[in-house]
Amino acid sequence: MLTNLRLSLKWVLLGIGVVAALIPFIWMVGGSFRSEADLFAAPAQLLPSTWTLDGYISIWEELPFLRLLLNTFIFAGVTTLLCLLFDSMCAYALARIQFRGSTVLFWLVIATLMVPFQVTLIPVFLELFHFGWLDTYQGLIVPRATSAFGIFMLRQFFISIPRELDEAARIDGAGHWRIYWGIILPLAKPALATLAVLHFMNLWNDLLWPLIVTSSTEMRTLPAGLTLFGGQHVTDHAVLLAGATISLLPLALAFFFAQKYFVAGIATTGLK
């Protein structure tokens, strides 16, 4: 009896959590099909009284939407790939190579997680200005091409891989690069997929960095471009909700295709 009560309570709490998570999503999607008058008349209403595509049409007419979408894909996709490469290389060195000061370097990497991004924003901006990289793809991508969180996460996973595999490879004449590329990375697919989803999600939704680094509409990403519809006195809420709905689709697809590796990566890297 007590077991059934606990099970029922668990499902009730889970249902409440699902509803709490879905209501904002349903309101956003429903609001993207509402007119501005309908939104102001009944802002708490989940579904529109009258369905309209004005918000989606306005995005195509008033913004270079395909350009914004391409910029977002380039920024999030290329940066994610570079993060996976550099983070995994650094994590391999810290986890599999014994050298003096490796522990100190690892703790220095961890210490950078406690530094807010806003603290380094102005120095990095000044460096990009001197390089002439403002309003360019390299200015968007290069400063974000590695992360302390990714290094920490992959190091934790690499430590769990038996070192006997390294020793067997060295007997066959393999060096560090071959061990890293041919043994460690194939075994680390769950962790790499998890990190790829997390990086891509954070970069795709990033507003502050593209807004600071870019100045022209042609170089803006989708979140930064949507700010053009938010004025000081007037905000086109239907267009913003339509853009947010469209920008959510790639994230949903990325998680859908990588969810198997995502769950396995969370379970094996110590991230609870």
Secondary structure as GFF3:
##gff-version 3
##sequence-region A 1 272
A	DSSP	alpha_helix	2	32	.	.	.	ID=ss1
A	DSSP	alpha_helix	36	41	.	.	.	ID=ss2
A	DSSP	alpha_helix	54	62	.	.	.	ID=ss3
A	DSSP	alpha_helix	65	96	.	.	.	ID=ss4
A	DSSP	alpha_helix	102	112	.	.	.	ID=ss5
A	DSSP	alpha_helix	117	131	.	.	.	ID=ss6
A	DSSP	alpha_helix	137	141	.	.	.	ID=ss7
A	DSSP	three_ten_helix	142	144	.	.	.	ID=ss8
A	DSSP	alpha_helix	148	160	.	.	.	ID=ss9
A	DSSP	alpha_helix	164	171	.	.	.	ID=ss10
A	DSSP	alpha_helix	176	179	.	.	.	ID=ss11
A	DSSP	pi_helix	180	184	.	.	.	ID=ss12
A	DSSP	alpha_helix	185	187	.	.	.	ID=ss13
A	DSSP	alpha_helix	189	204	.	.	.	ID=ss14
A	DSSP	alpha_helix	208	213	.	.	.	ID=ss15
A	DSSP	three_ten_helix	217	219	.	.	.	ID=ss16
A	DSSP	alpha_helix	222	226	.	.	.	ID=ss17
A	DSSP	three_ten_helix	227	229	.	.	.	ID=ss18
A	DSSP	alpha_helix	237	268	.	.	.	ID=ss19
###
